[in-house]
Amino acid sequence: MKHLAAALALCLAASPALAFHCPADMSKIDAALDAGPELSDAELARVRQLRAEGARLHAAGQHQQSVDTLAEAMRILGIQ
């Protein structure tokens, strides 16, 4: 029973961390876009689409999907 309680506490503690991770990633993407990255028009469009989708997922409370989506945009931009 102690293990179950510990696992539940860990999951509950991790959820807010993911929620706060999304805005930080969006800020990194925005800063990289403002800097004028050397990407093709198609890559820029894809990054903007992923950024918008990540924001939508974050607002919907789907934080892991948001983090994953924003990570793809960051990969294209070459940022971490």
C-alpha positions as CSV (number, residue, x, y, z in Angstrom):
1,M,0.0,0.0,0.0
2,K,2.9,2.4,0.8
3,H,4.2,1.8,-2.7
4,L,0.9,2.7,-4.3
5,A,0.7,5.9,-2.2
6,A,4.2,6.8,-3.2
7,A,3.5,6.2,-6.8
8,L,0.4,8.3,-6.7
9,A,2.1,11.1,-5.0
10,L,4.9,11.1,-7.6
11,C,2.4,11.2,-10.4
12,L,0.5,14.1,-8.9
13,A,3.8,16.0,-8.3
14,A,4.9,15.4,-11.9
15,S,1.6,16.7,-13.5
16,P,2.2,20.4,-12.5
17,A,5.8,20.1,-13.7
18,L,4.7,19.1,-17.1
19,A,2.1,21.9,-17.1
20,F,4.8,24.5,-16.4
21,H,7.2,23.0,-19.0
22,C,4.9,23.9,-21.9
23,P,5.1,27.7,-21.6
24,A,8.9,27.5,-21.2
25,D,9.1,25.6,-24.4
26,M,6.8,28.0,-26.2
27,S,8.9,30.9,-25.1
28,K,12.1,29.2,-26.4
29,I,10.3,28.6,-29.8
30,D,9.1,32.2,-29.9
31,A,12.6,33.6,-29.2
32,A,14.1,31.4,-31.9
33,L,11.5,32.5,-34.4
34,D,12.1,36.1,-33.5
35,A,15.8,35.7,-34.1
36,G,15.1,34.8,-37.7
37,P,16.2,31.2,-38.1
38,E,17.7,30.0,-41.4
39,L,15.0,27.6,-42.3
40,S,13.0,26.9,-45.4
41,D,9.5,28.3,-45.8
42,A,8.2,24.8,-45.3
43,E,10.2,24.3,-42.1
44,L,9.1,27.7,-40.7
45,A,5.4,26.8,-41.5
46,R,5.8,23.4,-39.8
47,V,7.4,25.1,-36.7
48,R,4.6,27.6,-36.5
49,Q,2.0,24.8,-36.9
50,L,3.6,22.8,-34.1
51,R,3.9,25.8,-31.9
52,A,0.1,26.5,-32.3
53,E,-0.8,22.9,-31.8
54,G,1.4,22.7,-28.6
55,A,-0.4,25.8,-27.2
56,R,-3.8,24.3,-28.0
57,L,-2.9,21.0,-26.3
58,H,-1.5,22.9,-23.3
59,A,-4.7,24.9,-22.9
60,A,-6.7,21.7,-23.2
61,G,-4.7,20.2,-20.3
62,Q,-3.0,17.6,-22.5
63,H,0.5,18.5,-21.3
64,Q,2.5,15.5,-22.4
65,Q,1.2,15.8,-25.9
66,S,2.0,19.5,-25.8
67,V,5.5,18.8,-24.6
68,D,6.0,16.2,-27.3
69,T,4.6,18.5,-30.0
70,L,6.7,21.5,-28.9
71,A,9.8,19.2,-28.7
72,E,9.4,18.5,-32.5
73,A,9.3,22.3,-33.2
74,M,12.4,22.8,-31.1
75,R,14.2,19.9,-32.9
76,I,13.5,21.6,-36.2
77,L,14.8,24.9,-34.8
78,G,17.9,23.2,-33.4
79,I,17.2,24.3,-29.8
80,Q,16.8,22.4,-26.6
